[in-house]
Amino acid sequence: MLIEVLKSKIHRVKVTDADLNYIGSITLDKNLMRAANLIAGEKVQVVNINNGERLETYVIEGAENSGEVTLNGPAARKAQKGDVIIIISYAQMEFETAKHFQPKLIFPNESTNQLQ
């Protein structure tokens, strides 16, 4: 039996931009992606601390060391520049494997979105 479990989480980063005229997705600093074990195109859930909105989208790789966290396309309606969000990914795995799996959790500097 497969179950879905937390794979990785970027806890409390600040939205640096919201671009309504982009195709869609969330653009993330390459360093944040690497630290959280995320890849381009991976499905993520975005939870907005400021307004309670939740959405699913996919990741686009942003510039390394930029601190970029940009919501694009329709997702831009769910957050404003300066909002604090949590980015979560999940993975499906066998039940027994999931019992021992350790998710990758990162806690960047909320003001700069840089790793501490």
Protein Blocks (a to p, Z undefined) as FASTA:
>chain_A
ZZdddfbdcehiadfbdcfkbgbdcdddfklmmmnopaehiacddddfknopacdddddd
ddehklpacdehjllmmpcehiacdddddddddfklmmmpccddddddfklopaZZ
